[in-house]
């Protein structure tokens, strides 16, 4: 009888340990993702700010806009490597609009693919947000790597 109780207690301890490890792993994964997205957001905001600062100011009667070339100059170094975004982002996963974007506006200024299912971008109002795949598909854009439209 005591042997069965000992096995039962050991089994319960093992189950509790496995559940505890699972909870810690789950929280760690979400924490890591949050840190990565925070770094991406700060990088996109910095790129936006630097591109705006490098763009000549229009005459007062003209609307302000941000050309994709200004973003391209900020995002890429002389060797064509990403210089301002976190290292987990590759140049193939960065997309820019084909035309200049009005500032401020809700138009997308830059979008980054984090994985196959997640896209994040920044708008002409400097608003960071997740971009859904259908919006991305209908947004006129080019890949930073190839200057060609990205495929889904």
PEZIKA-V713056 format. One record per residue. N is the residue number from 1. PHI is phi in whole degrees, -180 to 180 (NA if undefined). PSI is psi in radians with two decimals (* if undefined). D_CENTER is the distance of its C-alpha to the mean C-alpha in whole Angstrom. Layout:
<<N,PHI,PSI,D_CENTER> <N,PHI,PSI,D_CENTER>>
This chain:
<<1,NA,-0.79,59> <2,-63,-0.60,57> <3,-63,-0.70,55> <4,-67,-0.70,54> <5,-65,-0.71,53> <6,-63,-0.75,51> <7,-65,-0.69,49> <8,-63,-0.78,48> <9,-64,-0.79,47> <10,-61,-0.70,45> <11,-64,-0.74,43> <12,-65,-0.72,42> <13,-62,-0.73,41> <14,-64,-0.74,39> <15,-64,-0.77,37> <16,-62,-0.71,36> <17,-63,-0.77,35> <18,-64,-0.74,33> <19,-63,-0.74,32> <20,-61,-0.77,31> <21,-63,-0.70,29> <22,-63,-0.74,27> <23,-64,-0.78,26> <24,-63,-0.76,25> <25,-63,-0.72,23> <26,-61,-0.84,21> <27,-65,-0.66,20> <28,-64,-0.72,19> <29,-63,-0.81,17> <30,-66,-0.66,15> <31,-64,-0.75,16> <32,-63,-0.75,14> <33,-63,-0.74,11> <34,-63,-0.69,11> <35,-65,-0.76,11> <36,-63,-0.79,8> <37,-67,-0.62,6> <38,-63,-0.74,9> <39,-65,-0.70,8> <40,-65,-0.76,5> <41,-61,-0.83,6> <42,-62,-0.68,10> <43,-64,-0.77,9> <44,-67,-0.69,8> <45,-65,-0.69,11> <46,-65,-0.74,13> <47,-62,-0.76,12> <48,-59,-0.89,13> <49,-60,-0.76,16> <50,-69,-0.66,18> <51,-67,-0.71,18> <52,-63,-0.78,19> <53,-63,-0.56,22> <54,-85,-0.17,23> <55,-87,2.24,23> <56,-58,2.45,27> <57,-75,2.33,28> <58,-76,2.94,30> <59,-63,2.66,33> <60,-54,-0.55,33> <61,-82,-0.17,34> <62,-98,2.52,31> <63,-72,2.61,28> <64,-83,2.48,25> <65,-145,2.79,22> <66,-118,1.97,20> <67,-78,2.56,20> <68,-60,-0.49,18> <69,-63,-0.58,20> <70,-67,-0.71,19> <71,-67,-0.73,15> <72,-59,-0.72,16> <73,-66,-0.61,19> <74,-76,-0.69,16> <75,-75,-0.57,14> <76,-108,2.48,16> <77,-88,-3.05,19> <78,-63,-0.42,23> <79,-92,0.03,22> <80,81,0.30,19> <81,-99,2.65,17> <82,-64,2.33,14> <83,-116,-0.29,15> <84,-120,-0.36,13> <85,-91,2.79,9> <86,-58,2.73,9> <87,-67,-0.33,12> <88,-77,-0.12,10> <89,-95,2.28,8> <90,-103,2.72,11> <91,-60,-0.49,12> <92,-71,-0.28,13> <93,-102,0.23,9> <94,-113,2.33,9> <95,-131,2.43,11> <96,-121,2.73,13> <97,-69,2.73,16> <98,-76,-0.49,19> <99,-120,2.92,21> <100,-62,2.60,21> <101,-109,2.33,19> <102,-65,2.43,21> <103,-120,2.15,21> <104,-85,2.66,20> <105,-163,2.99,19> <106,-91,0.08,17> <107,-69,2.57,16> <108,-73,2.36,13> <109,-100,-0.64,13> <110,-158,2.46,9> <111,-130,2.45,7> <112,-123,2.31,5> <113,-89,2.07,6> <114,-87,-0.69,6> <115,-153,-3.02,9> <116,-60,-0.47,12> <117,-108,-0.15,12> <118,-123,2.26,8> <119,-128,2.40,6> <120,-131,2.55,4> <121,-148,3.08,6> <122,-129,2.48,9> <123,-102,3.08,13> <124,-66,-0.17,16> <125,-98,0.15,17> <126,66,0.54,14> <127,-95,2.16,12> <128,-87,2.35,9> <129,-163,2.86,9> <130,-79,2.48,8> <131,-112,2.21,9> <132,-79,2.68,12> <133,-57,-0.63,13> <134,-69,-0.66,17> <135,-64,-0.74,15> <136,-62,-0.73,13> <137,-65,-0.55,16> <138,-93,-0.14,18> <139,-78,2.18,16> <140,-72,1.92,18> <141,-144,2.96,16> <142,-133,2.64,16> <143,-75,2.41,14> <144,-64,-0.51,14> <145,-75,-0.66,16> <146,-120,-0.13,19> <147,60,0.40,19> <148,-118,2.69,20> <149,-57,2.46,18> <150,-80,2.62,16> <151,-104,2.60,17> <152,-79,*,16>>
